[in-house]
């Protein structure tokens, strides 16, 4: 246990930064579920906070992830929408979530965690860049004071029929001068704190830029903006828990009587599979961002997520996954161990219990500025240059993943990126399966160690180009060859000799 506190000097400030990033995202996802469920009030808004607390404490303790941070999954909102509409009850949905947690735990034992190993690096990096660009695009309206959409929204299409890009035009027509002042000055302050000569100062380790801009923006908004003062929907809105009775009201329990409902099981399986995929993708991406490049055990992570979703369903929370936005914020803030995630979870708990009135003075524009910087670091121009220099076989899947994620959602975008990567893998396999040596009268094809049906077309194409020469097909290095390739070569030899075109010689074939 002492190892958890080994880097407490770095983890405490990092946990604070992650808390500032996570708070509006948890509230945003909870707010989205309030609209879906159709019941106004505290319990549904707080469901996102409950999931954030469980993800930051219980899941972090159970997980082996050094830097990964879990919380309510904005990417699952569409599934939550459909599930609540189909089931007609939040308590019945919670039963599906409990079952999903159990299924995730089972998936960990049958090797589901290995799935992320088959996602190409170009696609993972495309996902990171897409999330970064998405963060910037989604937070620009909040920087301008247009706060109609909830924080943490990841979908291209909005509930009101607008999309990511059309929201930018609406924001330009409805901006708030006070939000613009606070938001853009916050970005400047954050950029200053990110300068090397500032980061080299000893005090900078203990005073994160995110905390500075939050305190600064609250003071400026309260005392110096005058008529430009922000209030209402332009500020954080944490429900205030004034009594123990109100605290009890935020919790819900599953409707166990619906255990035989087939719809409950279908939704449980869907949540488990999709949630596990999002977690594994975020896990893979976080490991790539990790400066120490440590590999996280995916099976233990799925078990931790399963436990988290089970508990979240038991007490009234939303689905939990590991979240790349929180995780990347943790890495950028200098987090070194899971203590940072635990600190962020404890701060969420303390804040909703005791600090609601203080948190409700924070301008959303300032929190948007923090998220914009997180997005910028995920989608730096240097990443695009790096992928371009690796060649089109890496760059096109990378760009395709970015575009697909921005115009659809995370999982669909990843799927499209993987399909395009497979095309390039097949193309490379088609080309790189033999070498050739050519003289004036002889054409020699040296086959690779393994020749599959994917290579047949390329070999036959090469043979067609060497007419009127003696052809030697050398399989002395070949260990494995598909029978249909061998059959095609024998047919080519037979036809060539029958027609008197050329002599075909096989070596070790």
N, C-alpha and C positions, 0 to 999 in steps of 0.2 A: 504493500500500500504506500510505502514511503516514496516509491518511484513516481507515483502520481503527483507528488508535491515537489519533485526535484526541480522543475522549471516554473515554480509558482510566480516568480517575478515577471516572466513573460506571459504566462497563461492568464493571470488575473486581468491585465489590461486587454488581452485578446478576447477573453470571455465577455468583457464589457462591450467591446466593439461588436461582437457577434450578437449580443443582446440588443443593441441599438438597431442592428439590421433585422433581427428576427421579430422584434416586437410588432412593427407595422405589418410585417408579412403574416404573422399569426392572426392578428386582428383582421387583416384583409380576407384571409381564407375563411375565418369564422363569420365575417360579414357576408361573404358569398353564400355560405351555407344557410344563413338566416333568410336570405332572399329565396333560396330554393325551398327550404322547409315550409316557408309561408307563415311562420309564427314569429311575430316580433317579440323581442325580449332578450334578457340577459343570458339564459342558458345557451342559446345557439351562437351568439356572438363569442361567448367564452370557450366554445368547443375548440377553436383554433389555439387559444392560449393553453388549454388543458393538454392538447397534443404537443405543443411546444415544450411544456414543462416535462412531460414524460420523455419526449425525444432527447431533451437536454440532460436529463438526470438518469432515468432508468436505462434507456437504450445506450447512453454513453458508458455507463458502468458495465453493462453486459457485453458491449462491443470491444473488439481489439483495435478498432480504428484509432490511430494516433491523432489525426486532425479532422476526421469527418464529423459533421454535425447533423443531427436528425431533427425533424420537425414536421408540422402538417404539410401534406403534399399538395401544392397548388396544381400540379400536373394531373392529379386524380379528381379535380373538381368536376370535370365532365361526367365521370363515372358516378360520383356522389350525386350529381344532379339527377341523372337517369334513375339511380337506385332509390332515391328518396321519392321521386315521382311514382316509381313502380310499386314501392312498398307502402307508401302513404303514411309512414310513421318513422320518426327519428329513432325511437326505441327499438323498432324492428331492424332498422339499419345498423344499430349498434350490435345486434346479435350477429349480423353478417360480418361486422368488423372483428368481433371476438373469434369467430370461426376462421376468418382470413388469417389472423395471427397464428392460430394453431396449424393451419395449412402451411404457412411460411416456415414454421418450425420443422415441419415434416419435410418440406422441400430442401432444407439445409442438409438433411440426412441422406437424401437420394442424389446429391451432387449437383443440384441446380445452380449452385454458386459458381461453377466453372463456366457458365454461359458467357459471362462478360469477357472471358479470355479470347473469345472468337470474334469480338468486335474490333475491326481494324483501327490502328492508331490514328489514321487520317480522319476517320469518322468521329472518334472520341475528341480529337482536337477541334473538329468542326462543330461538335456539340458545345464545347466550351466557348468557342468564339460566338456561336449563335446565341447562347444564353447571355453573353456579355452585351452583344448588340441589342438583344431584346430588352435587357435591363435599361440600357440607355434610352431606347425608344419609348418604353413604358413609363419611365420616370420624367421625361421632358414635360408632359402635361402637368405633373405635380410641381415641377420647378416653376411653371408659369401660373400656378394657382388654380389649375383645372383639376379638381379632386373628385370628379364624378365616379371614376372607376376605383375599385379597391386595390390596395397594395398587394403585390404578389401575383397579379393576374399574368398568366403565361400564354393564353390562347390568342390566336390571330383574330378570331371573331369574338366580339363582345356580346354580352347579354342583350344590349339595346340595339343590336344590329350593326353597330359600328365595327371597325377593325383597327388594328394597330396604327395604320397610317392615317386613316380618316380622323382618329382621335387627335392627331397632331394639328390638323386644321381647325378642329373645334377649340382646341386649347389656345390657338392664336387669337381667336375671337373673344375669349373669355378670361384673359389673364388678369392676375392680381398684381399690382405694382409691388406690394409688400412682399409677396411670395418670390417675385423675381429678384428683389434686392437680397433677401435672406438666402435664397437658393444659390444664386451665382456667386455671392461673396463666400458662402460656405464652400463651394467648389474651389475657389482661389485659396482659402485657408487650408483646405485638405491637400491641395497641390504643394503648398509651401511646406506643410508638415511631411510631405513625401520626398522632399529634397534630401540629398545625401548628407549635406552639412548639418541639417536639422536632425536627421535620424542618427547621426554620429554622436549627438549630445546624450549624455547619460540620463538626463531627466526625460528625454523623449521616450525612453522605454516604459516609463510609468504614466505618462500623460498622452494617451492616444489622441490623434487629431479629431477623430469622430466625437469624442467626449467634449473637446474644446468647442467645436462648432455647435454642438447641441446646447451647451451652457451659454455660449455667446448669442445664439439665435433667440433663446428664451429671454435673455436680458434685454436684447435690442427690441424684440417684439413687444415686450411688456412696458418698456420705459422710454423708447426713443422713436418709434415709428409713427406715433401720433395718429393721424387719420388713416394711415396705411396699415394700422394694427390688424393682425390676422386673428380670426376667432372662428368658432363653430366648426364647420366641416374641414377647414384648412388646418386644424390642429389634430393631434392624436386624440382618439376618443376611447379611453379605457373605462369600461363600466366601473363605477365606484361601489365597493362592497362595504356598506356602512354597518352591517350587523352579521352575526353568525348565521342568522336565518337566511340572509341573502347569499352567503357563501354556500349554504346547503343547496340553494336553488340552482346553482350552476351545474350540479351533477345529475346525470341521468343513468339509468341502468337498462340493460337489454330486456327485450320482451321475450322471455324464454318460451312462452307458449307458441311462438312461431317457428320452433325448431324443425318442425316437419314441413314447413313451407318451402317448396322447391325453389322459389324465386330467391329466398334467403341464401340458399346454397350456391346458386348460380352467381349471385353477386359476390359472395365470399370467395369463390374460386377466382373470379375476375379481379377482385381487389388484391388477392394474394399474388397472382401472376404478374399483373401490371405493376403493383407496388414493388415486388421483388426485382423486376427488370429495371425500374427507375433507380432503385437502391444500388444495384450492381453496376449500372452505368455511372452513377455518381461516384461510387466507390473507385471504379477504374480511373475516372477523371481526376479525383482527389489524389490518388496515388501518383498520377503523372505530374500533378502540381507540387507534390511534396518535395521540398528541397533535398531531403535525405533519401528520396526514392524508396521508402520502405513499403513493402507489400502487405496489404491487409488481408487477413483470412476471410474470404467471402462467405464461407459456411457459418462461421461464428457471427458474422454481421447479419446474415439472414435470421439466425436464431435470436439475436438481439432485437431485430425489427419485429419478429414474430411475438416476442414477449411484450414489446412496446405496444403493438396494435391490439393484442389481447387485453392489456390493462386499459388502454385508451377506450376500447369498446365497453369495458366493464363500468367505467365512470363517466362516460359522456363526451369523449374526445373524437377527433377526426382521424382519418388514416395518416400514418406516419411513414416517411421514407427518409433515407439520407438525402440531403439537399445540397446541391453544388454551390448555390449562392452563399449559404451560411458557411459551408466548408471553405470556399475560396476567400471569404472575408476573414475567417480564422487564420488561414495561411498568410494572407496579406498583412494581418495585424501582428504576426510573429508568434502565433500559438505553437507550442512545442509538444503538448500531450493532451490526453482526453480531459484533463482538468479544465481547459478552456471551455469545452462543451458543457461540462457540469456547472461551471460558474454561470454560463449564459442561462442554463435551465433554472438554477436557483434564483438568479436575478429576475427572471420572468415570474417566478412564484412570489418573491418578495414584492415586486412592483405592483401586481394586481391586488395583493392583500393590503399593502400599506401605502403605496406611492401613487395611487391613481390620480389624485389632484395635481401632483407635481408633473407626472408624465403627460397630462392633458394640456400642458402649456407648450409642448414641443411642436413647432411648425412642421407640417408634412413636407414642405419644400426642403427643409434641412435634411430630413431623413432621405428624401429623394436624391439629394446631392451626394450623400454617403453611398447610396446604391449605384449612382452613375459612376463613381470612381471605382467601385467593385467591378462594374461592367466593363469599364475601360481597361482594367488590368487583365480581364479575361479575353479581350478582343484587341490586343495591341497590334499595331501595324507590323511589328517584327514577326509575329506569328504567321501572318499572311506571306511575308517575304520568305520565311523559313520553309513553308510548305510549297511555295512556288519553285524554289530552288531544288526541291526534291523531285521535280518532274511532274508531268501531267497525270501520271498514274496515281500520285498522291494528292495533287492539287485539285483535280476535278472532283473526286469524292469528298474532299474537304469543303470546297465551295458548295457543292450540291447539298451536303448536309446542312450547311448554314442556311441556304435559301429554303430548303424543305422545312426545317424547324421553325423558321420565322413565319412561313406561310401556312403551317399546319399546327403541329404540336411536337413535343419532344420525341415521343416514341415513333410517330409516323415519320418524322424527319430522320431519325436514326435508321429506321427500316429502309428508307429510300437511299440513304448514304451507303448502307451495307450492300444493297442490290447493285449500286454503281461500282462499288469496290469489287464485288464478285465478278462483274464484267471485266475489269482490268486484270483480276487474278486469272481468269480464263484466257484472256488475251495473252498474258505473259506466259502462261502454261502452253499455249498454242505455239508460241514463238521459241521458247527456250527449252527445247527438248532434244536437240541434236546440234552437232557442229558439222561443218563440211569443209572438204579439201578438194580443190579443183585444179586439174592440169589440162593440157591441150586435148588429151584423148580420154581422160579418166575423171570420174566424178565420184568422190567418196563421202558417204554419209555415216558419221559416227554417232550412234544413238546414246542417249543418256542412261543413267543407272535404272531409272524407272520410266516406263513408257505406258501411258494410259490411253483410253479411247479419246481423250481430249486432244491428244497429240496426233491422231490419225490424219486429220485434214492437213496439218502443216507438213507432215512427211510426204504425203501423196502430192501436195502442191510442189514441193521441192523436186520430186521425181519427174513431174511433168515438165519441169524447166531444163532437164538435162538430156534431151533427146540427142540421138546420134553419138552418144558417148558410152563407153563402158561404165557401168554403175556398180560400185562396191558398197554394200550395206553392212557396216561393221557393228555387231552387237556384243562384242567381247567385254564391254564394260557394263552391259545391261544385266540387272539382277531380276527385274520383274517386267513383264510385258503382257498387256491385255490380249486375249485371244483374238479379238476382232481386228487389232492392229496387225498381228501376225498373219491372219487370214487375208487381209487386204494386201499386204506385201507379197504374199505368195501368188495372189491373183494378178497383181501387177507384173510380176516376173513371168508368169505363164503367158499373159497376153502379149508382153513385149517380145518374148522369144518366138511365140507363134506367128506374130506379124513380122518378125525379122528386123525389128526396130533397133535393138541394142542388146548387149549381153548384161545380164544381172547376176552378180556374185554375192552370196550371203556368207558372212563370217560369224560363226557361233550362233546361228539363228535356227 
